[in-house]
């Protein structure tokens, strides 16, 4: 639609073709015209820069229009005094003064951020609701607020999703309804003068911002961005596992379709295709023949491959294990070891699981704990770590590591009576596990987690499960 408007199509004609309300198309047409004006005017006029920001153009969009770096745009606008100011959401509709700490960014002249009575720590939420990004991470953010406060800091939430508990009026000391992008987060951190940012409680969206935030000079509390990258980048993590002498499925990395074909033939089908830095298993797939691999590449990869694709030999008829752990860089405690009911290959968010693991031998459990401690210390984790393991023929294989809170952390917290995310926030803020008296989680009985699927609401959708998450919630039973 934007391209049609750029070519001069009338807004009404575009609206008719798209079946959109003409009002919205005219608004978008106005933005397209503004984009053209900015492009013709070129880089330099501060008046135009302020007008562009008020229209909603981000630093990255302006960098694309003017052929510059987004860091240059950010530096220039700040030097010119074009900075975000924050207004309170008027929850009282003007009837009387609102005291709720809801804030949103504008490029106006008024700033209503209340004075802070203590240093702040910014917690990044999970952002928009979609499959794989929801209530479990929200629960972790709320528990993290409590941990941050116990360390003497003010808790500042950044989240753009009003349908969460972390955005309730009394959840945090201050809440910014802002998109989880580099520009908006950096501006909040600067306005707050925050001591640092917690990226490990809101899922994959904030985790992906860690390196860029560090590059912008923002302190990342907890696991360092370099360690996050070593765990999240499939090639780097595979090298870590090899160096530690741990088992992993035979694998290869591929940056082209030709390399992917060759790797799959060498490893032998079926193979699991896994991108880096994904949430909810997005883009993961098990393929059983060459034609499926080529169809996957055309559909999921195309020409834009930010990180090499990892190709694993798929372990059929294996037991999948979820492990959550908490580390402070020196010591490691195991929050819980969960056994999946379904075989390996079903995403952990879609799999029922039981805690404690019911069919593993004591030797296998000891090996799982050894592997977890080795990886946590080798990666330099400070905070939470989630491991995906597989047990086949008595051997334990490492599948992946996520240096953040996982969906199973709230489940394990209920099953053990320990608020693990809250402890993790304290660790990220400088506490030691020994100081907190933390030890391995002990279940208060047997707990089972079962996913909830939306298939009844989507007739005709294929209900078969796989590596990509499809559930929209979960229930817990204990006894």
C-alpha positions as a Markdown table, in Angstrom:
| # | Residue | x | y | z |
|---|---|---|---|---|
| 1 | Unk | 0.0 | 0.0 | 0.0 |
| 2 | Unk | 2.8 | 2.5 | 0.9 |
| 3 | Unk | 4.5 | 1.7 | -2.4 |
| 4 | Unk | 1.3 | 2.4 | -4.3 |
| 5 | Unk | 1.0 | 5.7 | -2.5 |
| 6 | Unk | 4.6 | 6.5 | -3.3 |
| 7 | Unk | 3.8 | 6.0 | -7.0 |
| 8 | Unk | 1.1 | 8.6 | -6.8 |
| 9 | Unk | -2.0 | 6.4 | -6.6 |
| 10 | Unk | -5.0 | 8.4 | -5.1 |
| 11 | Unk | -5.7 | 7.4 | -1.5 |
| 12 | Unk | -9.4 | 6.6 | -2.3 |
| 13 | Unk | -8.3 | 4.2 | -5.1 |
| 14 | Unk | -5.8 | 2.5 | -2.7 |
| 15 | Unk | -8.5 | 2.3 | 0.0 |
| 16 | Unk | -10.9 | 0.6 | -2.4 |
| 17 | Unk | -8.3 | -2.0 | -3.6 |
| 18 | Unk | -7.2 | -2.8 | 0.0 |
| 19 | Unk | -10.8 | -2.6 | 1.4 |
| 20 | Unk | -9.5 | -0.2 | 4.1 |
| 21 | Unk | -11.3 | 2.8 | 5.5 |
| 22 | Unk | -10.2 | 5.8 | 3.4 |
| 23 | Unk | -9.5 | 7.8 | 6.7 |
| 24 | Unk | -6.6 | 5.5 | 7.6 |
| 25 | Unk | -5.3 | 5.4 | 4.0 |
| 26 | Unk | -5.2 | 9.2 | 3.9 |
| 27 | Unk | -3.3 | 9.2 | 7.2 |
| 28 | Unk | -0.7 | 6.8 | 5.7 |
| 29 | Unk | -0.7 | 8.9 | 2.5 |
| 30 | Unk | 0.3 | 11.9 | 4.7 |
| 31 | Unk | 3.2 | 10.0 | 6.1 |
| 32 | Unk | 4.4 | 9.0 | 2.6 |
| 33 | Unk | 4.2 | 12.6 | 1.5 |
| 34 | Unk | 6.2 | 13.6 | 4.6 |
| 35 | Unk | 8.8 | 11.0 | 3.9 |
| 36 | Unk | 9.2 | 12.4 | 0.3 |
| 37 | Unk | 9.6 | 15.9 | 1.7 |
| 38 | Unk | 12.2 | 14.8 | 4.2 |
| 39 | Unk | 14.1 | 13.0 | 1.5 |
| 40 | Unk | 14.1 | 16.1 | -0.8 |
| 41 | Unk | 15.0 | 18.5 | 2.0 |
| 42 | Unk | 18.0 | 16.4 | 3.0 |
| 43 | Unk | 19.8 | 16.2 | 6.3 |
| 44 | Unk | 20.3 | 19.4 | 8.2 |
| 45 | Unk | 17.1 | 21.3 | 9.2 |
| 46 | Unk | 16.4 | 21.0 | 12.9 |
| 47 | Unk | 12.8 | 22.2 | 12.3 |
| 48 | Unk | 12.2 | 19.3 | 9.9 |
| 49 | Unk | 13.8 | 16.9 | 12.4 |
| 50 | Unk | 11.4 | 17.9 | 15.2 |
| 51 | Unk | 8.4 | 17.7 | 12.8 |
| 52 | Unk | 9.5 | 14.2 | 11.7 |
| 53 | Unk | 9.7 | 13.0 | 15.3 |
| 54 | Unk | 6.3 | 14.4 | 16.1 |
| 55 | Unk | 4.9 | 12.5 | 13.1 |
| 56 | Unk | 6.3 | 9.3 | 14.6 |
| 57 | Unk | 9.4 | 8.7 | 12.4 |
| 58 | Unk | 12.0 | 6.6 | 14.3 |
| 59 | Unk | 15.7 | 7.3 | 14.2 |
| 60 | Unk | 16.2 | 4.2 | 12.0 |
| 61 | Unk | 13.6 | 5.4 | 9.5 |
| 62 | Unk | 15.2 | 8.8 | 9.3 |
| 63 | Unk | 18.6 | 7.2 | 8.9 |
| 64 | Unk | 17.2 | 5.2 | 5.9 |
| 65 | Unk | 15.7 | 8.3 | 4.4 |
| 66 | Unk | 18.8 | 10.4 | 4.7 |
| 67 | Unk | 21.4 | 7.7 | 4.1 |
| 68 | Unk | 23.0 | 8.0 | 7.6 |
| 69 | Unk | 23.5 | 5.9 | 10.7 |
| 70 | Unk | 20.8 | 5.9 | 13.3 |
| 71 | Unk | 23.4 | 6.8 | 15.9 |
| 72 | Unk | 24.1 | 10.0 | 14.0 |
| 73 | Unk | 20.5 | 10.9 | 13.9 |
| 74 | Unk | 20.1 | 10.2 | 17.6 |
| 75 | Unk | 23.2 | 12.3 | 18.5 |
| 76 | Unk | 22.1 | 15.2 | 16.3 |
| 77 | Unk | 18.5 | 15.4 | 17.6 |
| 78 | Unk | 19.7 | 15.2 | 21.2 |
| 79 | Unk | 22.2 | 18.0 | 20.6 |
| 80 | Unk | 19.4 | 20.0 | 19.1 |
| 81 | Unk | 17.2 | 19.4 | 22.1 |
| 82 | Unk | 14.8 | 17.2 | 20.2 |
| 83 | Unk | 14.3 | 14.6 | 23.0 |
| 84 | Unk | 11.3 | 12.7 | 24.3 |
| 85 | Unk | 9.3 | 14.1 | 27.1 |
| 86 | Unk | 6.9 | 12.0 | 29.1 |
| 87 | Unk | 3.3 | 12.7 | 29.9 |
| 88 | Unk | 1.1 | 10.9 | 32.4 |
| 89 | Unk | -1.8 | 8.8 | 31.1 |
| 90 | Unk | -4.9 | 10.6 | 32.6 |
| 91 | Unk | -6.7 | 7.7 | 34.2 |
| 92 | Unk | -9.2 | 10.1 | 35.8 |
| 93 | Unk | -10.4 | 11.6 | 32.5 |
| 94 | Unk | -9.6 | 15.2 | 33.7 |
| 95 | Unk | -12.1 | 14.9 | 36.6 |
| 96 | Unk | -9.4 | 15.3 | 39.2 |
| 97 | Unk | -5.6 | 14.9 | 39.3 |
| 98 | Unk | -4.3 | 11.4 | 38.3 |
| 99 | Unk | -1.5 | 10.0 | 40.4 |
| 100 | Unk | -1.0 | 6.7 | 38.6 |
| 101 | Unk | 2.6 | 6.4 | 37.3 |
| 102 | Unk | 1.7 | 5.6 | 33.7 |
| 103 | Unk | 3.9 | 7.5 | 31.3 |
| 104 | Unk | 4.1 | 7.8 | 27.5 |
| 105 | Unk | 6.7 | 9.5 | 25.3 |
| 106 | Unk | 6.0 | 12.6 | 23.2 |
| 107 | Unk | 8.1 | 15.3 | 21.5 |
| 108 | Unk | 6.1 | 18.1 | 23.1 |
| 109 | Unk | 7.3 | 20.6 | 25.7 |
| 110 | Unk | 5.8 | 19.2 | 28.9 |
| 111 | Unk | 7.4 | 16.5 | 31.1 |
| 112 | Unk | 5.5 | 14.9 | 33.9 |
| 113 | Unk | 7.9 | 12.3 | 35.2 |
| 114 | Unk | 7.8 | 12.4 | 39.0 |
| 115 | Unk | 10.9 | 12.9 | 41.0 |
| 116 | Unk | 12.5 | 9.6 | 42.1 |
| 117 | Unk | 13.5 | 9.0 | 45.7 |
| 118 | Unk | 16.1 | 6.3 | 44.9 |
| 119 | Unk | 18.1 | 5.0 | 41.9 |
| 120 | Unk | 16.1 | 3.1 | 39.4 |
| 121 | Unk | 16.5 | -0.2 | 37.5 |
| 122 | Unk | 14.6 | -0.6 | 34.2 |
| 123 | Unk | 12.9 | -3.9 | 33.6 |
| 124 | Unk | 12.0 | -4.7 | 29.9 |
| 125 | Unk | 8.7 | -6.5 | 29.5 |
| 126 | Unk | 7.7 | -8.9 | 26.8 |
| 127 | Unk | 5.9 | -6.5 | 24.4 |
| 128 | Unk | 3.1 | -7.4 | 22.1 |
| 129 | Unk | 1.1 | -10.5 | 22.8 |
| 130 | Unk | 1.6 | -13.3 | 20.3 |
| 131 | Unk | 2.0 | -17.1 | 20.6 |
| 132 | Unk | 5.1 | -17.7 | 22.8 |
| 133 | Unk | 5.2 | -14.3 | 24.4 |
| 134 | Unk | 2.7 | -13.9 | 27.2 |
| 135 | Unk | 1.7 | -14.6 | 30.7 |
| 136 | Unk | 4.7 | -16.6 | 31.9 |
| 137 | Unk | 7.2 | -13.9 | 31.1 |
| 138 | Unk | 4.8 | -11.3 | 32.6 |
| 139 | Unk | 4.8 | -13.3 | 35.8 |
| 140 | Unk | 8.6 | -13.2 | 35.8 |
| 141 | Unk | 8.6 | -9.4 | 35.3 |
| 142 | Unk | 6.3 | -8.9 | 38.3 |
| 143 | Unk | 8.5 | -11.1 | 40.5 |
| 144 | Unk | 11.6 | -9.2 | 39.2 |
| 145 | Unk | 10.0 | -6.0 | 40.4 |
| 146 | Unk | 9.9 | -7.4 | 43.9 |
| 147 | Unk | 13.6 | -8.5 | 43.7 |
| 148 | Unk | 14.7 | -5.1 | 42.5 |
| 149 | Unk | 12.9 | -3.3 | 45.3 |
| 150 | Unk | 14.5 | -5.6 | 47.9 |
| 151 | Unk | 18.0 | -4.5 | 46.6 |
| 152 | Unk | 17.0 | -0.8 | 47.3 |
| 153 | Unk | 16.2 | 0.3 | 43.8 |
| 154 | Unk | 13.1 | 1.8 | 42.2 |
| 155 | Unk | 11.5 | -0.6 | 39.7 |
| 156 | Unk | 10.7 | 1.0 | 36.3 |
| 157 | Unk | 8.8 | -1.1 | 33.8 |
| 158 | Unk | 8.9 | -0.6 | 30.0 |
| 159 | Unk | 6.2 | -2.4 | 28.2 |
| 160 | Unk | 3.7 | -1.6 | 25.4 |
| 161 | Unk | 1.1 | -4.2 | 26.3 |
| 162 | Unk | -1.7 | -3.1 | 28.6 |
| 163 | Unk | -3.1 | -6.6 | 28.9 |
| 164 | Unk | -0.4 | -7.7 | 31.4 |
| 165 | Unk | -0.1 | -7.7 | 35.2 |
| 166 | Unk | 3.3 | -6.0 | 35.0 |
| 167 | Unk | 1.4 | -2.9 | 33.5 |
| 168 | Unk | -1.1 | -2.8 | 36.4 |
| 169 | Unk | -1.2 | 0.5 | 38.2 |
| 170 | Unk | 0.5 | -0.8 | 41.4 |
| 171 | Unk | 3.0 | -3.3 | 39.8 |
| 172 | Unk | 6.0 | -1.0 | 39.4 |
| 173 | Unk | 7.2 | 2.4 | 40.7 |
| 174 | Unk | 6.8 | 3.8 | 37.2 |
| 175 | Unk | 5.6 | 2.4 | 34.0 |
| 176 | Unk | 6.4 | 3.6 | 30.5 |
| 177 | Unk | 4.0 | 2.5 | 27.7 |
| 178 | Unk | 6.7 | 2.5 | 25.1 |
| 179 | Unk | 7.7 | 0.1 | 22.2 |
| 180 | Unk | 10.5 | -2.2 | 23.0 |
| 181 | Unk | 13.0 | -0.7 | 20.5 |
| 182 | Unk | 16.5 | 0.6 | 21.0 |
| 183 | Unk | 15.5 | 4.2 | 20.6 |
| 184 | Unk | 12.7 | 4.2 | 23.1 |
| 185 | Unk | 14.5 | 2.2 | 25.7 |
| 186 | Unk | 17.6 | 4.3 | 25.6 |
| 187 | Unk | 15.5 | 7.4 | 26.0 |
| 188 | Unk | 13.7 | 6.0 | 29.1 |
| 189 | Unk | 17.1 | 5.0 | 30.6 |
| 190 | Unk | 18.5 | 8.4 | 30.1 |
| 191 | Unk | 15.4 | 10.2 | 31.4 |
| 192 | Unk | 15.5 | 8.0 | 34.5 |
| 193 | Unk | 19.2 | 8.1 | 35.0 |
| 194 | Unk | 18.9 | 4.4 | 35.6 |
| 195 | Unk | 21.6 | 2.2 | 37.2 |
| 196 | Unk | 21.0 | -0.4 | 34.5 |
| 197 | Unk | 18.5 | -2.5 | 32.6 |
| 198 | Unk | 17.2 | -6.1 | 33.1 |
| 199 | Unk | 16.7 | -7.9 | 29.8 |
| 200 | Unk | 16.2 | -11.5 | 30.9 |
| 201 | Unk | 12.7 | -11.5 | 32.3 |
| 202 | Unk | 10.6 | -10.5 | 29.2 |
| 203 | Unk | 11.5 | -13.3 | 26.8 |
| 204 | Unk | 13.3 | -13.0 | 23.5 |
| 205 | Unk | 12.3 | -9.5 | 22.5 |
| 206 | Unk | 14.3 | -7.6 | 25.2 |
| 207 | Unk | 17.1 | -10.2 | 25.0 |
| 208 | Unk | 17.7 | -9.3 | 21.4 |
| 209 | Unk | 18.2 | -5.7 | 22.4 |
| 210 | Unk | 21.1 | -6.4 | 24.8 |
| 211 | Unk | 24.1 | -5.9 | 22.5 |
| 212 | Unk | 22.6 | -2.8 | 20.9 |
| 213 | Unk | 21.8 | -1.3 | 24.3 |
| 214 | Unk | 25.4 | -2.0 | 25.5 |
| 215 | Unk | 26.7 | -0.4 | 22.4 |
| 216 | Unk | 24.6 | 2.7 | 23.2 |
| 217 | Unk | 26.3 | 2.9 | 26.7 |
| 218 | Unk | 23.4 | 1.4 | 28.7 |
| 219 | Unk | 24.5 | -0.9 | 31.6 |
| 220 | Unk | 23.1 | -4.4 | 31.2 |
| 221 | Unk | 22.5 | -6.0 | 34.6 |
| 222 | Unk | 23.0 | -9.8 | 34.9 |
| 223 | Unk | 24.3 | -12.0 | 32.2 |
| 224 | Unk | 26.6 | -9.8 | 29.9 |
| 225 | Unk | 25.6 | -9.4 | 26.3 |
| 226 | Unk | 28.7 | -11.2 | 25.1 |
| 227 | Unk | 27.6 | -14.3 | 27.1 |
| 228 | Unk | 24.0 | -13.9 | 25.8 |
| 229 | Unk | 25.3 | -14.0 | 22.3 |
| 230 | Unk | 27.5 | -17.1 | 22.9 |
| 231 | Unk | 24.3 | -19.0 | 24.1 |
| 232 | Unk | 21.9 | -17.6 | 21.5 |
| 233 | Unk | 24.1 | -17.8 | 18.5 |
| 234 | Unk | 23.8 | -21.5 | 17.4 |
| 235 | Unk | 27.3 | -21.7 | 16.0 |
| 236 | Unk | 28.9 | -20.2 | 19.0 |
| 237 | Unk | 27.0 | -22.3 | 21.4 |
| 238 | Unk | 27.8 | -25.5 | 19.5 |
| 239 | Unk | 31.5 | -24.6 | 19.9 |
| 240 | Unk | 31.0 | -24.1 | 23.7 |
| 241 | Unk | 29.4 | -27.6 | 24.0 |
| 242 | Unk | 32.2 | -29.2 | 22.0 |
| 243 | Unk | 34.9 | -27.5 | 24.1 |
| 244 | Unk | 33.3 | -28.8 | 27.3 |
| 245 | Unk | 33.2 | -32.4 | 25.9 |
| 246 | Unk | 29.4 | -32.7 | 26.1 |
| 247 | Unk | 27.2 | -34.6 | 23.8 |
| 248 | Unk | 25.1 | -32.8 | 21.2 |
| 249 | Unk | 23.4 | -34.0 | 18.1 |
| 250 | Unk | 25.7 | -34.0 | 15.0 |
| 251 | Unk | 25.2 | -30.5 | 13.5 |
| 252 | Unk | 26.4 | -28.1 | 10.9 |
| 253 | Unk | 25.7 | -24.4 | 10.0 |
| 254 | Unk | 24.7 | -23.1 | 6.7 |
| 255 | Unk | 24.4 | -19.6 | 5.2 |
| 256 | Unk | 23.3 | -20.7 | 1.8 |
| 257 | Unk | 20.7 | -23.2 | 0.4 |
| 258 | Unk | 23.5 | -25.2 | -1.3 |
| 259 | Unk | 25.4 | -25.5 | 2.0 |
| 260 | Unk | 22.1 | -26.5 | 3.8 |
| 261 | Unk | 21.4 | -29.2 | 1.2 |
| 262 | Unk | 25.0 | -30.6 | 1.6 |
| 263 | Unk | 24.9 | -30.5 | 5.4 |
| 264 | Unk | 21.5 | -32.3 | 5.5 |
| 265 | Unk | 22.7 | -35.0 | 3.2 |
| 266 | Unk | 25.9 | -35.4 | 5.3 |
| 267 | Unk | 24.1 | -35.6 | 8.6 |
| 268 | Unk | 21.3 | -37.7 | 7.3 |
| 269 | Unk | 17.5 | -37.0 | 7.4 |
| 270 | Unk | 15.5 | -36.2 | 9.4 |
| 271 | Unk | 17.2 | -32.9 | 10.4 |
| 272 | Unk | 16.1 | -30.0 | 12.7 |
| 273 | Unk | 16.5 | -26.5 | 11.2 |
| 274 | Unk | 17.0 | -23.9 | 13.9 |
| 275 | Unk | 17.6 | -20.1 | 13.5 |
| 276 | Unk | 19.3 | -18.1 | 16.2 |
| 277 | Unk | 17.6 | -15.6 | 18.5 |
| 278 | Unk | 14.0 | -16.9 | 18.2 |
| 279 | Unk | 11.1 | -17.1 | 20.5 |
| 280 | Unk | 8.5 | -19.8 | 20.6 |
| 281 | Unk | 10.5 | -22.0 | 18.3 |
| 282 | Unk | 9.6 | -19.6 | 15.5 |
| 283 | Unk | 11.2 | -20.8 | 12.3 |
| 284 | Unk | 12.2 | -24.2 | 13.7 |
| 285 | Unk | 11.2 | -27.2 | 11.7 |
| 286 | Unk | 11.9 | -30.9 | 11.3 |
| 287 | Unk | 12.4 | -31.9 | 7.7 |
| 288 | Unk | 12.5 | -35.5 | 6.3 |
| 289 | Unk | 13.6 | -35.0 | 2.7 |
| 290 | Unk | 15.4 | -32.5 | 0.4 |
| 291 | Unk | 12.2 | -31.1 | -1.0 |
| 292 | Unk | 11.0 | -30.1 | 2.5 |
| 293 | Unk | 14.3 | -28.4 | 3.2 |
| 294 | Unk | 14.1 | -26.4 | 0.0 |
| 295 | Unk | 10.5 | -25.4 | 0.7 |
| 296 | Unk | 11.5 | -24.3 | 4.2 |
| 297 | Unk | 14.4 | -22.2 | 2.9 |
| 298 | Unk | 12.1 | -20.4 | 0.4 |
| 299 | Unk | 9.4 | -19.8 | 3.1 |
| 300 | Unk | 11.5 | -18.9 | 6.2 |
| 301 | Unk | 14.9 | -17.7 | 5.0 |
| 302 | Unk | 14.9 | -16.3 | 1.5 |
| 303 | Unk | 17.6 | -13.8 | 1.0 |
| 304 | Unk | 17.6 | -12.4 | 4.6 |
| 305 | Unk | 19.7 | -14.6 | 6.9 |
| 306 | Unk | 21.0 | -12.5 | 9.8 |
| 307 | Unk | 22.7 | -15.4 | 11.5 |
| 308 | Unk | 23.7 | -18.8 | 10.0 |
| 309 | Unk | 21.1 | -21.5 | 10.2 |
| 310 | Unk | 21.9 | -24.5 | 12.5 |
| 311 | Unk | 21.1 | -27.9 | 11.1 |
| 312 | Unk | 20.9 | -30.8 | 13.6 |
| 313 | Unk | 20.5 | -34.5 | 13.2 |
| 314 | Unk | 17.1 | -35.0 | 14.7 |
| 315 | Unk | 17.0 | -37.4 | 17.6 |
| 316 | Unk | 13.9 | -39.6 | 17.2 |
| 317 | Unk | 12.2 | -41.3 | 20.1 |
| 318 | Unk | 14.2 | -39.3 | 22.7 |
| 319 | Unk | 13.0 | -37.9 | 26.1 |
| 320 | Unk | 13.2 | -34.2 | 26.2 |
| 321 | Unk | 14.2 | -32.4 | 29.4 |
| 322 | Unk | 13.8 | -28.8 | 30.5 |
| 323 | Unk | 16.2 | -27.5 | 33.2 |
| 324 | Unk | 15.9 | -24.1 | 34.8 |
| 325 | Unk | 18.9 | -22.8 | 36.8 |
| 326 | Unk | 20.1 | -19.7 | 38.6 |
| 327 | Unk | 23.7 | -18.6 | 38.7 |
| 328 | Unk | 25.7 | -15.7 | 40.0 |
| 329 | Unk | 28.9 | -16.2 | 38.1 |
| 330 | Unk | 30.4 | -18.3 | 40.9 |
| 331 | Unk | 27.7 | -20.7 | 42.1 |
| 332 | Unk | 24.8 | -22.4 | 40.4 |
| 333 | Unk | 21.5 | -23.8 | 41.9 |
| 334 | Unk | 19.1 | -26.0 | 39.9 |
| 335 | Unk | 15.6 | -24.6 | 40.1 |
| 336 | Unk | 14.0 | -27.7 | 38.6 |
| 337 | Unk | 14.4 | -30.6 | 36.2 |
| 338 | Unk | 11.3 | -31.3 | 34.2 |
| 339 | Unk | 10.5 | -34.3 | 32.0 |
| 340 | Unk | 8.4 | -33.8 | 28.9 |
| 341 | Unk | 5.6 | -36.3 | 28.3 |
| 342 | Unk | 5.9 | -36.0 | 24.5 |
| 343 | Unk | 9.0 | -37.1 | 22.7 |
| 344 | Unk | 11.7 | -34.6 | 21.7 |
| 345 | Unk | 10.7 | -32.5 | 18.7 |
| 346 | Unk | 7.6 | -30.9 | 20.3 |
| 347 | Unk | 8.3 | -27.4 | 21.5 |
| 348 | Unk | 8.6 | -27.1 | 25.2 |
| 349 | Unk | 5.7 | -24.6 | 25.4 |
| 350 | Unk | 3.4 | -27.2 | 23.7 |
| 351 | Unk | 4.6 | -30.2 | 25.7 |
| 352 | Unk | 3.1 | -31.5 | 28.9 |
| 353 | Unk | 5.7 | -32.1 | 31.5 |
| 354 | Unk | 6.1 | -33.5 | 35.0 |
| 355 | Unk | 8.2 | -32.3 | 37.9 |
| 356 | Unk | 10.1 | -34.0 | 39.3 |
| 357 | Unk | 11.2 | -36.1 | 36.4 |
| 358 | Unk | 9.7 | -39.6 | 36.8 |
| 359 | Unk | 11.5 | -42.0 | 34.5 |
| 360 | Unk | 15.2 | -40.9 | 34.7 |
| 361 | Unk | 17.7 | -42.8 | 36.7 |
| 362 | Unk | 19.7 | -41.2 | 39.5 |
| 363 | Unk | 22.8 | -41.4 | 37.3 |
| 364 | Unk | 21.1 | -39.5 | 34.5 |
| 365 | Unk | 19.8 | -36.9 | 36.9 |
| 366 | Unk | 23.3 | -36.4 | 38.3 |
| 367 | Unk | 24.7 | -36.0 | 34.7 |
| 368 | Unk | 22.0 | -33.4 | 33.9 |
| 369 | Unk | 22.9 | -31.4 | 37.0 |
| 370 | Unk | 26.6 | -31.6 | 36.1 |
| 371 | Unk | 26.0 | -30.4 | 32.6 |
| 372 | Unk | 23.8 | -27.5 | 33.8 |
| 373 | Unk | 26.5 | -26.3 | 36.2 |
| 374 | Unk | 29.2 | -26.6 | 33.6 |
| 375 | Unk | 27.3 | -24.6 | 31.0 |
| 376 | Unk | 26.2 | -21.9 | 33.4 |
| 377 | Unk | 29.7 | -21.2 | 34.6 |
| 378 | Unk | 31.3 | -21.6 | 31.2 |
| 379 | Unk | 28.8 | -19.1 | 29.6 |
| 380 | Unk | 29.2 | -16.7 | 32.5 |
| 381 | Unk | 25.5 | -16.6 | 33.3 |
| 382 | Unk | 24.4 | -14.1 | 36.0 |
| 383 | Unk | 20.7 | -14.7 | 36.6 |
| 384 | Unk | 18.4 | -17.4 | 35.0 |
| 385 | Unk | 19.4 | -20.1 | 32.5 |
| 386 | Unk | 17.1 | -22.5 | 30.7 |
| 387 | Unk | 18.5 | -25.7 | 29.1 |
| 388 | Unk | 16.8 | -28.0 | 26.6 |
| 389 | Unk | 18.3 | -31.5 | 26.8 |
| 390 | Unk | 17.4 | -34.9 | 25.3 |
| 391 | Unk | 18.0 | -38.3 | 26.8 |
| 392 | Unk | 18.4 | -41.2 | 24.3 |
| 393 | Unk | 19.7 | -44.7 | 25.0 |
| 394 | Unk | 20.9 | -43.4 | 28.5 |
| 395 | Unk | 23.0 | -40.6 | 27.0 |
| 396 | Unk | 22.3 | -36.9 | 27.7 |
| 397 | Unk | 22.4 | -34.5 | 24.7 |
| 398 | Unk | 22.5 | -30.7 | 24.8 |
| 399 | Unk | 20.0 | -29.1 | 22.4 |
| 400 | Unk | 20.1 | -25.4 | 23.3 |
| 401 | Unk | 20.5 | -22.8 | 26.1 |
| 402 | Unk | 18.5 | -19.7 | 26.8 |
| 403 | Unk | 20.2 | -17.2 | 29.2 |
| 404 | Unk | 16.9 | -15.8 | 30.4 |
| 405 | Unk | 13.7 | -16.6 | 32.2 |
| 406 | Unk | 11.7 | -19.4 | 30.5 |
| 407 | Unk | 8.0 | -20.2 | 30.4 |
| 408 | Unk | 8.6 | -22.9 | 33.0 |
| 409 | Unk | 10.0 | -20.6 | 35.7 |
| 410 | Unk | 6.6 | -19.6 | 37.1 |
| 411 | Unk | 5.5 | -23.3 | 37.1 |
| 412 | Unk | 8.6 | -24.4 | 39.0 |
| 413 | Unk | 8.2 | -21.4 | 41.4 |
| 414 | Unk | 4.7 | -22.7 | 42.3 |
| 415 | Unk | 5.9 | -26.3 | 42.5 |
| 416 | Unk | 8.8 | -25.5 | 44.9 |
| 417 | Unk | 7.4 | -22.4 | 46.7 |
| 418 | Unk | 10.4 | -20.3 | 45.7 |
| 419 | Unk | 10.1 | -17.1 | 43.7 |
| 420 | Unk | 13.0 | -17.8 | 41.4 |
| 421 | Unk | 12.6 | -14.8 | 39.1 |
| 422 | Unk | 12.6 | -12.5 | 42.2 |
| 423 | Unk | 15.9 | -14.1 | 43.4 |
| 424 | Unk | 17.3 | -13.8 | 39.9 |
| 425 | Unk | 16.6 | -10.0 | 39.9 |
| 426 | Unk | 18.5 | -9.7 | 43.2 |
| 427 | Unk | 21.4 | -11.6 | 41.7 |
| 428 | Unk | 21.4 | -9.4 | 38.7 |
| 429 | Unk | 21.5 | -6.4 | 41.0 |
| 430 | Unk | 24.7 | -7.7 | 42.7 |
| 431 | Unk | 23.5 | -10.3 | 45.3 |
| 432 | Unk | 25.3 | -13.6 | 45.7 |
| 433 | Unk | 23.4 | -16.9 | 46.0 |
| 434 | Unk | 25.2 | -17.7 | 49.2 |
| 435 | Unk | 24.0 | -14.4 | 50.7 |
| 436 | Unk | 20.4 | -15.2 | 49.6 |
| 437 | Unk | 20.5 | -18.7 | 51.1 |
| 438 | Unk | 19.5 | -20.2 | 47.7 |
| 439 | Unk | 19.7 | -23.9 | 47.1 |
| 440 | Unk | 18.4 | -26.5 | 44.6 |
| 441 | Unk | 14.6 | -26.5 | 44.2 |
| 442 | Unk | 12.8 | -29.3 | 46.0 |
| 443 | Unk | 9.2 | -30.0 | 44.7 |
| 444 | Unk | 6.4 | -30.0 | 47.2 |
| 445 | Unk | 4.9 | -33.1 | 45.7 |
| 446 | Unk | 4.3 | -33.9 | 42.0 |
| 447 | Unk | 3.3 | -31.2 | 39.6 |
| 448 | Unk | 2.2 | -31.5 | 36.0 |
| 449 | Unk | 2.0 | -28.7 | 33.4 |
| 450 | Unk | -0.3 | -29.1 | 30.4 |
| 451 | Unk | -0.7 | -26.7 | 27.5 |
| 452 | Unk | -3.9 | -25.1 | 26.2 |
| 453 | Unk | -4.4 | -25.0 | 22.4 |
| 454 | Unk | -6.6 | -22.7 | 20.3 |
| 455 | Unk | -7.5 | -25.2 | 17.6 |
| 456 | Unk | -11.3 | -25.1 | 18.3 |
| 457 | Unk | -11.3 | -21.4 | 17.4 |
| 458 | Unk | -9.5 | -22.1 | 14.1 |
| 459 | Unk | -11.3 | -24.8 | 12.1 |
| 460 | Unk | -9.2 | -26.4 | 9.5 |
| 461 | Unk | -5.8 | -25.6 | 11.2 |
| 462 | Unk | -3.4 | -28.5 | 11.3 |
| 463 | Unk | -3.3 | -29.6 | 15.0 |
| 464 | Unk | -0.1 | -31.6 | 14.7 |
| 465 | Unk | 2.6 | -30.4 | 17.0 |
| 466 | Unk | 6.3 | -29.7 | 16.2 |
| 467 | Unk | 9.2 | -27.5 | 17.1 |
| 468 | Unk | 7.3 | -24.2 | 16.6 |
| 469 | Unk | 5.1 | -23.2 | 19.5 |
| 470 | Unk | 1.3 | -23.2 | 19.0 |
| 471 | Unk | -0.3 | -23.2 | 22.5 |
| 472 | Unk | -1.8 | -20.1 | 24.0 |
| 473 | Unk | -1.7 | -20.9 | 27.7 |
| 474 | Unk | -1.2 | -23.7 | 30.2 |
| 475 | Unk | -2.7 | -25.3 | 33.3 |
| 476 | Unk | -1.1 | -26.8 | 36.3 |
| 477 | Unk | -2.1 | -29.8 | 38.4 |
| 478 | Unk | -0.3 | -30.8 | 41.7 |
| 479 | Unk | -0.7 | -33.5 | 44.3 |
